[in-house]
């Protein structure tokens, strides 16, 4: 269940959505179904329209926030009385 096509549509349309910052896009295949003020509304409409077929709900952010997660490979120990 890859959403590559929907993600490409999202990326292509993103420059047009600067006034929609913070809202949610509902995309199915190559079609932008709508822009919603709340995630729940977009998700509900997606399930009503497409049921169990794949669709994408993604929040519109003109600048995508990068998440950085570092994995500590060696445990940190403190010296306690030798």
C-alpha positions in Angstrom: 0.0 0.0 0.0 2.5 2.6 -1.2 1.3 6.2 -1.4 4.1 7.4 -3.7 1.8 8.7 -6.3 -0.2 10.7 -3.7 3.0 12.0 -2.1 4.2 13.2 -5.5 0.9 15.0 -6.1 1.2 16.6 -2.6 4.8 17.8 -3.4 3.8 19.2 -6.8 0.8 21.1 -5.4 2.5 22.4 -2.2 3.8 25.7 -3.8 0.1 26.6 -4.6 -1.0 26.0 -1.0 0.9 28.7 0.9 -2.4 30.3 2.0 -3.6 26.8 3.3 -0.7 26.4 5.9 -1.7 24.1 8.7 -4.7 22.6 7.0 -4.9 19.0 5.7 -5.0 17.8 2.1 -6.9 14.7 1.1 -5.4 13.0 -2.0 -6.4 9.9 -3.8 -4.4 8.8 -6.7 -3.7 11.8 -8.9 -6.6 13.8 -7.5 -6.7 16.4 -4.7 -10.1 15.7 -3.2 -10.1 18.7 -0.9 -8.4 20.8 1.8 -9.8 20.5 5.3 -9.3 22.6 8.5 -9.1 19.5 10.7 -7.4 16.1 10.3 -10.4 14.3 11.5 -12.6 15.9 8.8 -10.2 14.9 6.0 -9.9 11.4 7.4 -13.6 10.9 7.8 -14.3 12.2 4.2 -11.5 9.9 2.9 -13.1 6.8 4.5 -16.6 7.8 3.3 -15.4 8.2 -0.2 -12.8 5.5 -0.6 -13.5 3.1 2.3 -10.5 0.8 2.4 -8.8 1.9 -0.8 -5.5 3.9 -0.2 -5.7 7.6 0.2 -3.4 10.2 1.8 -4.2 12.9 4.4 -1.2 15.2 5.0 -0.8 18.5 6.8 0.3 21.4 4.7 3.5 22.9 5.8 5.5 25.0 3.3 8.7 24.2 5.3 8.8 20.5 6.2 10.2 20.0 9.6 13.1 17.6 9.7 13.1 15.1 12.5 16.5 14.1 13.8 16.8 11.0 16.1 20.1 9.9 17.4 20.6 6.4 18.7 23.0 6.0 21.5 25.0 2.8 20.9 26.9 2.7 24.1 25.1 3.1 27.5 26.1 6.0 29.6 27.3 5.0 33.1 28.0 7.1 36.1 30.7 6.2 38.5 29.3 5.3 41.9 31.7 4.6 44.7 34.5 2.3 43.7 
